[in-house]
Amino acid sequence: MKGAFLDYLTEQLGTPVCGQQVMAYLAAVMAHPGYTRRFQDDLVQPGLRLPLTRDAGLFEEAVTLGEEVIWLHTFGERYADPSDGRPAGAPRMPKGKGPRIPKDGAIPSDPERMPDRIDFDAGKRRLLVGEGFIDNVPPEVWRYEVSGKQVLVQWFSYRKKDRTRPVIGERRPPSPLEKIQSDRWLAEYTTELLNVLHVLGRLVALEDRQANLLTRICDGPLISADTLRTVGAFDVKRKGKGGKADARQRSLL
Protein backbone atom coordinates (compact mmCIF):
# COMPACT_ATOMS: atom_id res chain seq x y z
CA MET A 1 0.00 0.00 0.00
CA LYS A 2 1.66 3.20 -1.14
CA GLY A 3 1.28 6.27 -3.30
CA ALA A 4 -1.21 9.11 -3.20
CA PHE A 5 -3.45 7.58 -0.52
CA LEU A 6 -0.72 7.25 2.10
CA ASP A 7 0.81 10.55 1.08
CA TYR A 8 -2.50 12.32 1.58
CA LEU A 9 -3.11 10.68 4.98
CA THR A 10 0.37 11.65 6.08
CA GLU A 11 -0.27 15.26 5.06
CA GLN A 12 -3.70 15.46 6.72
CA LEU A 13 -2.74 13.73 9.98
CA GLY A 14 0.61 15.45 10.31
CA THR A 15 2.50 12.21 10.91
CA PRO A 16 3.92 9.48 8.64
CA VAL A 17 1.34 6.78 7.83
CA CYS A 18 2.27 3.31 6.51
CA GLY A 19 0.22 0.45 5.10
CA GLN A 20 0.38 -1.58 8.33
CA GLN A 21 -1.19 1.29 10.23
CA VAL A 22 -4.00 1.53 7.71
CA MET A 23 -4.71 -2.20 8.05
CA ALA A 24 -4.84 -1.82 11.83
CA TYR A 25 -7.20 1.14 11.45
CA LEU A 26 -9.50 -0.96 9.25
CA ALA A 27 -9.55 -3.78 11.81
CA ALA A 28 -10.40 -1.45 14.69
CA VAL A 29 -13.18 0.37 12.85
CA MET A 30 -14.80 -2.46 10.88
CA ALA A 31 -14.09 -5.83 12.54
CA HIS A 32 -16.86 -5.85 15.16
CA PRO A 33 -20.68 -6.14 15.29
CA GLY A 34 -21.12 -2.42 16.02
CA TYR A 35 -19.92 -1.59 12.51
CA THR A 36 -22.46 -3.94 10.92
CA ARG A 37 -25.29 -2.59 13.07
CA ARG A 38 -24.46 1.01 12.25
CA PHE A 39 -24.16 0.51 8.49
CA GLN A 40 -26.54 -2.42 7.95
CA ASP A 41 -28.72 -0.51 5.47
CA ASP A 42 -25.71 0.63 3.44
CA LEU A 43 -24.16 -2.85 3.46
CA VAL A 44 -27.14 -4.30 1.58
CA GLN A 45 -25.30 -3.11 -1.52
CA PRO A 46 -21.93 -4.94 -1.90
CA GLY A 47 -18.91 -2.94 -0.87
CA LEU A 48 -17.51 -1.77 2.45
CA ARG A 49 -18.07 1.71 3.85
CA LEU A 50 -15.07 3.10 5.71
CA PRO A 51 -15.37 6.24 7.85
CA LEU A 52 -11.86 7.71 7.60
CA THR A 53 -11.03 10.18 10.37
CA ARG A 54 -9.16 13.40 9.88
CA ASP A 55 -8.36 13.51 13.61
CA ALA A 56 -4.78 12.38 14.27
CA GLY A 57 -5.59 11.36 17.85
CA LEU A 58 -8.50 9.14 16.82
CA PHE A 59 -6.43 7.63 14.03
CA GLU A 60 -3.64 6.74 16.46
CA GLU A 61 -6.16 5.27 18.93
CA ALA A 62 -7.70 3.16 16.16
CA VAL A 63 -4.30 1.90 15.04
CA THR A 64 -3.40 0.81 18.57
CA LEU A 65 -6.73 -0.98 19.00
CA GLY A 66 -6.56 -2.52 15.53
CA GLU A 67 -3.10 -3.93 16.16
CA GLU A 68 -4.56 -5.91 19.05
CA VAL A 69 -7.48 -7.08 16.89
CA ILE A 70 -5.19 -8.37 14.15
CA TRP A 71 -2.86 -9.91 16.74
CA LEU A 72 -5.85 -11.85 18.05
CA HIS A 73 -7.18 -12.84 14.63
CA THR A 74 -3.77 -14.23 13.68
CA PHE A 75 -3.29 -16.04 17.01
CA GLY A 76 -0.31 -13.90 17.90
CA GLU A 77 1.54 -14.28 14.59
CA ARG A 78 1.13 -10.66 13.41
CA TYR A 79 1.54 -7.33 15.22
CA ALA A 80 3.19 -9.06 18.17
CA ASP A 81 4.75 -6.60 20.63
CA PRO A 82 5.52 -7.92 24.13
CA SER A 83 6.12 -4.40 25.43
CA ASP A 84 2.54 -3.53 24.49
CA GLY A 85 0.96 -6.67 25.95
CA ARG A 86 0.95 -8.65 22.69
CA PRO A 87 3.53 -11.45 23.01
CA ALA A 88 4.12 -13.85 20.13
CA GLY A 89 2.12 -17.04 20.45
CA ALA A 90 -1.46 -17.97 21.28
CA PRO A 91 -3.20 -15.09 23.14
CA ARG A 92 -4.70 -15.74 26.56
CA MET A 93 -7.58 -14.31 28.57
CA PRO A 94 -6.72 -12.73 31.95
CA LYS A 95 -6.09 -15.30 34.68
CA GLY A 96 -9.32 -16.78 36.00
CA LYS A 97 -11.43 -15.49 33.10
CA GLY A 98 -10.49 -18.00 30.44
CA PRO A 99 -12.05 -21.35 29.49
CA ARG A 100 -11.19 -24.39 31.60
CA ILE A 101 -11.75 -28.13 31.35
CA PRO A 102 -12.76 -29.78 34.67
CA LYS A 103 -11.43 -33.26 35.46
CA ASP A 104 -14.73 -34.83 34.47
CA GLY A 105 -14.99 -32.73 31.30
CA ALA A 106 -12.12 -34.23 29.30
CA ILE A 107 -13.10 -34.87 25.69
CA PRO A 108 -12.81 -38.65 25.04
CA SER A 109 -9.95 -39.69 22.76
CA ASP A 110 -11.01 -43.26 21.91
CA PRO A 111 -12.52 -43.80 18.43
CA GLU A 112 -15.83 -45.18 19.72
CA ARG A 113 -16.56 -41.94 21.59
CA MET A 114 -15.22 -39.42 19.09
CA PRO A 115 -17.38 -36.26 19.31
CA ASP A 116 -19.94 -35.70 16.60
CA ARG A 117 -21.86 -32.84 18.19
CA ILE A 118 -21.09 -29.44 19.67
CA ASP A 119 -23.61 -27.44 21.73
CA PHE A 120 -23.84 -24.86 24.49
CA ASP A 121 -25.42 -24.79 27.95
CA ALA A 122 -26.03 -21.10 28.62
CA GLY A 123 -27.03 -21.67 32.25
CA LYS A 124 -23.71 -23.31 33.06
CA ARG A 125 -21.70 -21.26 30.53
CA ARG A 126 -20.50 -24.62 29.27
CA LEU A 127 -19.41 -25.66 25.79
CA LEU A 128 -20.46 -29.26 25.14
CA VAL A 129 -18.17 -31.28 22.86
CA GLY A 130 -19.52 -34.81 22.51
CA GLU A 131 -19.24 -36.35 25.98
CA GLY A 132 -16.75 -33.72 27.12
CA PHE A 133 -17.19 -30.08 28.03
CA ILE A 134 -15.39 -26.80 28.65
CA ASP A 135 -16.54 -24.39 31.37
CA ASN A 136 -16.39 -20.61 31.73
CA VAL A 137 -17.40 -19.92 28.12
CA PRO A 138 -19.50 -16.73 27.67
CA PRO A 139 -22.63 -16.92 25.47
CA GLU A 140 -21.15 -14.18 23.27
CA VAL A 141 -18.22 -16.47 22.49
CA TRP A 142 -20.55 -19.32 21.52
CA ARG A 143 -22.54 -17.01 19.24
CA TYR A 144 -19.51 -15.28 17.70
CA GLU A 145 -19.80 -15.07 13.91
CA VAL A 146 -17.52 -14.16 11.03
CA SER A 147 -19.13 -13.54 7.64
CA GLY A 148 -22.41 -14.96 8.93
CA LYS A 149 -20.89 -18.25 10.10
CA GLN A 150 -20.73 -19.32 13.74
CA VAL A 151 -17.02 -19.72 14.39
CA LEU A 152 -17.12 -22.59 16.90
CA VAL A 153 -19.63 -24.62 14.86
CA GLN A 154 -17.57 -24.08 11.70
CA TRP A 155 -14.33 -24.99 13.46
CA PHE A 156 -15.85 -28.18 14.88
CA SER A 157 -17.31 -29.25 11.51
CA TYR A 158 -13.77 -29.99 10.26
CA ARG A 159 -12.87 -32.10 13.29
CA LYS A 160 -16.00 -34.03 14.23
CA LYS A 161 -16.55 -37.72 13.60
CA ASP A 162 -18.83 -37.40 10.57
CA ARG A 163 -17.46 -34.71 8.25
CA THR A 164 -19.40 -35.66 5.14
CA ARG A 165 -21.28 -32.90 3.39
CA PRO A 166 -24.17 -33.31 0.96
CA VAL A 167 -23.48 -32.69 -2.71
CA ILE A 168 -25.78 -29.86 -3.75
CA GLY A 169 -26.80 -29.45 -7.39
CA GLU A 170 -24.02 -30.01 -9.92
CA ARG A 171 -21.22 -29.23 -7.52
CA ARG A 172 -18.12 -31.34 -8.02
CA PRO A 173 -18.16 -34.46 -5.79
CA PRO A 174 -15.90 -34.38 -2.70
CA SER A 175 -12.27 -35.34 -3.18
CA PRO A 176 -11.18 -38.78 -1.86
CA LEU A 177 -8.58 -36.85 0.14
CA GLU A 178 -11.40 -35.72 2.43
CA LYS A 179 -11.63 -39.29 3.71
CA ILE A 180 -8.11 -39.04 5.11
CA GLN A 181 -8.78 -37.91 8.65
CA SER A 182 -8.22 -38.93 12.22
CA ASP A 183 -10.56 -41.58 13.62
CA ARG A 184 -10.33 -40.09 17.10
CA TRP A 185 -10.28 -36.77 18.92
CA LEU A 186 -6.65 -35.64 19.07
CA ALA A 187 -5.04 -33.78 21.96
CA GLU A 188 -4.08 -31.05 19.51
CA TYR A 189 -7.78 -30.49 18.75
CA THR A 190 -8.37 -29.64 22.40
CA THR A 191 -5.38 -27.28 22.41
CA GLU A 192 -6.64 -25.57 19.25
CA LEU A 193 -10.15 -25.26 20.67
CA LEU A 194 -8.89 -23.65 23.86
CA ASN A 195 -6.81 -21.23 21.77
CA VAL A 196 -9.90 -20.29 19.75
CA LEU A 197 -11.95 -19.75 22.91
CA HIS A 198 -9.29 -17.48 24.41
CA VAL A 199 -9.11 -15.43 21.21
CA LEU A 200 -12.88 -15.10 20.85
CA GLY A 201 -13.17 -14.12 24.50
CA ARG A 202 -10.69 -11.30 24.04
CA LEU A 203 -12.32 -10.15 20.81
CA VAL A 204 -15.71 -9.98 22.54
CA ALA A 205 -14.13 -7.91 25.32
CA LEU A 206 -12.92 -5.35 22.73
CA GLU A 207 -16.27 -4.86 21.01
CA ASP A 208 -17.56 -2.04 23.24
CA ARG A 209 -14.32 -0.10 22.82
CA GLN A 210 -14.51 -0.56 19.05
CA ALA A 211 -18.15 0.56 18.92
CA ASN A 212 -17.38 3.63 21.02
CA LEU A 213 -14.41 4.51 18.83
CA LEU A 214 -16.51 4.12 15.67
CA THR A 215 -19.11 6.53 17.07
CA ARG A 216 -16.48 9.15 17.91
CA ILE A 217 -14.90 8.80 14.47
CA CYS A 218 -18.25 9.18 12.69
CA ASP A 219 -19.15 12.20 14.83
CA GLY A 220 -15.82 13.89 14.15
CA PRO A 221 -14.12 15.32 11.04
CA LEU A 222 -13.92 12.80 8.18
CA ILE A 223 -12.06 12.54 4.90
CA SER A 224 -14.58 12.09 2.10
CA ALA A 225 -14.33 9.69 -0.82
CA ASP A 226 -14.69 12.66 -3.20
CA THR A 227 -11.64 14.29 -1.67
CA LEU A 228 -9.62 11.08 -2.04
CA ARG A 229 -10.68 10.82 -5.70
CA THR A 230 -9.58 14.38 -6.30
CA VAL A 231 -6.07 13.72 -4.99
CA GLY A 232 -5.83 10.47 -6.99
CA ALA A 233 -5.85 8.17 -3.96
CA PHE A 234 -7.94 5.59 -5.82
CA ASP A 235 -5.81 5.53 -8.95
CA VAL A 236 -4.31 2.10 -9.58
CA LYS A 237 -1.53 1.52 -12.06
CA ARG A 238 -2.28 -1.17 -14.63
CA LYS A 239 0.61 -2.90 -16.39
CA GLY A 240 0.66 -3.15 -20.15
CA LYS A 241 2.02 -5.94 -22.32
CA GLY A 242 5.57 -4.84 -21.70
CA GLY A 243 5.15 -5.09 -17.95
CA LYS A 244 5.26 -1.32 -17.51
CA ALA A 245 2.43 0.85 -16.27
CA ASP A 246 0.90 2.32 -19.41
CA ALA A 247 -2.53 3.28 -18.09
CA ARG A 248 -4.37 4.16 -14.94
CA GLN A 249 -7.50 2.42 -13.79
CA ARG A 250 -9.86 4.17 -11.45
CA SER A 251 -10.98 2.12 -8.46
CA LEU A 252 -13.76 2.98 -6.03
CA LEU A 253 -13.92 2.30 -2.31
C-alpha positions in Angstrom: 0.0 0.0 0.0 1.7 3.2 -1.1 1.3 6.3 -3.3 -1.2 9.1 -3.2 -3.4 7.6 -0.5 -0.7 7.3 2.1 0.8 10.5 1.1 -2.5 12.3 1.6 -3.1 10.7 5.0 0.4 11.7 6.1 -0.3 15.3 5.1 -3.7 15.5 6.7 -2.7 13.7 10.0 0.6 15.5 10.3 2.5 12.2 10.9 3.9 9.5 8.6 1.3 6.8 7.8 2.3 3.3 6.5 0.2 0.4 5.1 0.4 -1.6 8.3 -1.2 1.3 10.2 -4.0 1.5 7.7 -4.7 -2.2 8.1 -4.8 -1.8 11.8 -7.2 1.1 11.4 -9.5 -1.0 9.2 -9.6 -3.8 11.8 -10.4 -1.4 14.7 -13.2 0.4 12.9 -14.8 -2.5 10.9 -14.1 -5.8 12.5 -16.9 -5.9 15.2 -20.7 -6.1 15.3 -21.1 -2.4 16.0 -19.9 -1.6 12.5 -22.5 -3.9 10.9 -25.3 -2.6 13.1 -24.5 1.0 12.2 -24.2 0.5 8.5 -26.5 -2.4 7.9 -28.7 -0.5 5.5 -25.7 0.6 3.4 -24.2 -2.8 3.5 -27.1 -4.3 1.6 -25.3 -3.1 -1.5 -21.9 -4.9 -1.9 -18.9 -2.9 -0.9 -17.5 -1.8 2.4 -18.1 1.7 3.9 -15.1 3.1 5.7 -15.4 6.2 7.9 -11.9 7.7 7.6 -11.0 10.2 10.4 -9.2 13.4 9.9 -8.4 13.5 13.6 -4.8 12.4 14.3 -5.6 11.4 17.9 -8.5 9.1 16.8 -6.4 7.6 14.0 -3.6 6.7 16.5 -6.2 5.3 18.9 -7.7 3.2 16.2 -4.3 1.9 15.0 -3.4 0.8 18.6 -6.7 -1.0 19.0 -6.6 -2.5 15.5 -3.1 -3.9 16.2 -4.6 -5.9 19.0 -7.5 -7.1 16.9 -5.2 -8.4 14.2 -2.9 -9.9 16.7 -5.9 -11.8 18.1 -7.2 -12.8 14.6 -3.8 -14.2 13.7 -3.3 -16.0 17.0 -0.3 -13.9 17.9 1.5 -14.3 14.6 1.1 -10.7 13.4 1.5 -7.3 15.2 3.2 -9.1 18.2 4.7 -6.6 20.6 5.5 -7.9 24.1 6.1 -4.4 25.4 2.5 -3.5 24.5 1.0 -6.7 25.9 0.9 -8.6 22.7 3.5 -11.5 23.0 4.1 -13.8 20.1 2.1 -17.0 20.5 -1.5 -18.0 21.3 -3.2 -15.1 23.1 -4.7 -15.7 26.6 -7.6 -14.3 28.6 -6.7 -12.7 32.0 -6.1 -15.3 34.7 -9.3 -16.8 36.0 -11.4 -15.5 33.1 -10.5 -18.0 30.4 -12.0 -21.3 29.5 -11.2 -24.4 31.6 -11.7 -28.1 31.4 -12.8 -29.8 34.7 -11.4 -33.3 35.5 -14.7 -34.8 34.5 -15.0 -32.7 31.3 -12.1 -34.2 29.3 -13.1 -34.9 25.7 -12.8 -38.6 25.0 -10.0 -39.7 22.8 -11.0 -43.3 21.9 -12.5 -43.8 18.4 -15.8 -45.2 19.7 -16.6 -41.9 21.6 -15.2 -39.4 19.1 -17.4 -36.3 19.3 -19.9 -35.7 16.6 -21.9 -32.8 18.2 -21.1 -29.4 19.7 -23.6 -27.4 21.7 -23.8 -24.9 24.5 -25.4 -24.8 27.9 -26.0 -21.1 28.6 -27.0 -21.7 32.2 -23.7 -23.3 33.1 -21.7 -21.3 30.5 -20.5 -24.6 29.3 -19.4 -25.7 25.8 -20.5 -29.3 25.1 -18.2 -31.3 22.9 -19.5 -34.8 22.5 -19.2 -36.3 26.0 -16.7 -33.7 27.1 -17.2 -30.1 28.0 -15.4 -26.8 28.7 -16.5 -24.4 31.4 -16.4 -20.6 31.7 -17.4 -19.9 28.1 -19.5 -16.7 27.7 -22.6 -16.9 25.5 -21.2 -14.2 23.3 -18.2 -16.5 22.5 -20.5 -19.3 21.5 -22.5 -17.0 19.2 -19.5 -15.3 17.7 -19.8 -15.1 13.9 -17.5 -14.2 11.0 -19.1 -13.5 7.6 -22.4 -15.0 8.9 -20.9 -18.2 10.1 -20.7 -19.3 13.7 -17.0 -19.7 14.4 -17.1 -22.6 16.9 -19.6 -24.6 14.9 -17.6 -24.1 11.7 -14.3 -25.0 13.5 -15.9 -28.2 14.9 -17.3 -29.2 11.5 -13.8 -30.0 10.3 -12.9 -32.1 13.3 -16.0 -34.0 14.2 -16.5 -37.7 13.6 -18.8 -37.4 10.6 -17.5 -34.7 8.2 -19.4 -35.7 5.1 -21.3 -32.9 3.4 -24.2 -33.3 1.0 -23.5 -32.7 -2.7 -25.8 -29.9 -3.8 -26.8 -29.5 -7.4 -24.0 -30.0 -9.9 -21.2 -29.2 -7.5 -18.1 -31.3 -8.0 -18.2 -34.5 -5.8 -15.9 -34.4 -2.7 -12.3 -35.3 -3.2 -11.2 -38.8 -1.9 -8.6 -36.9 0.1 -11.4 -35.7 2.4 -11.6 -39.3 3.7 -8.1 -39.0 5.1 -8.8 -37.9 8.6 -8.2 -38.9 12.2 -10.6 -41.6 13.6 -10.3 -40.1 17.1 -10.3 -36.8 18.9 -6.6 -35.6 19.1 -5.0 -33.8 22.0 -4.1 -31.0 19.5 -7.8 -30.5 18.7 -8.4 -29.6 22.4 -5.4 -27.3 22.4 -6.6 -25.6 19.3 -10.2 -25.3 20.7 -8.9 -23.6 23.9 -6.8 -21.2 21.8 -9.9 -20.3 19.7 -12.0 -19.7 22.9 -9.3 -17.5 24.4 -9.1 -15.4 21.2 -12.9 -15.1 20.9 -13.2 -14.1 24.5 -10.7 -11.3 24.0 -12.3 -10.2 20.8 -15.7 -10.0 22.5 -14.1 -7.9 25.3 -12.9 -5.4 22.7 -16.3 -4.9 21.0 -17.6 -2.0 23.2 -14.3 -0.1 22.8 -14.5 -0.6 19.0 -18.1 0.6 18.9 -17.4 3.6 21.0 -14.4 4.5 18.8 -16.5 4.1 15.7 -19.1 6.5 17.1 -16.5 9.2 17.9 -14.9 8.8 14.5 -18.3 9.2 12.7 -19.1 12.2 14.8 -15.8 13.9 14.1 -14.1 15.3 11.0 -13.9 12.8 8.2 -12.1 12.5 4.9 -14.6 12.1 2.1 -14.3 9.7 -0.8 -14.7 12.7 -3.2 -11.6 14.3 -1.7 -9.6 11.1 -2.0 -10.7 10.8 -5.7 -9.6 14.4 -6.3 -6.1 13.7 -5.0 -5.8 10.5 -7.0 -5.8 8.2 -4.0 -7.9 5.6 -5.8 -5.8 5.5 -9.0 -4.3 2.1 -9.6 -1.5 1.5 -12.1 -2.3 -1.2 -14.6 0.6 -2.9 -16.4 0.7 -3.1 -20.2 2.0 -5.9 -22.3 5.6 -4.8 -21.7 5.1 -5.1 -18.0 5.3 -1.3 -17.5 2.4 0.8 -16.3 0.9 2.3 -19.4 -2.5 3.3 -18.1 -4.4 4.2 -14.9 -7.5 2.4 -13.8 -9.9 4.2 -11.4 -11.0 2.1 -8.5 -13.8 3.0 -6.0 -13.9 2.3 -2.3 
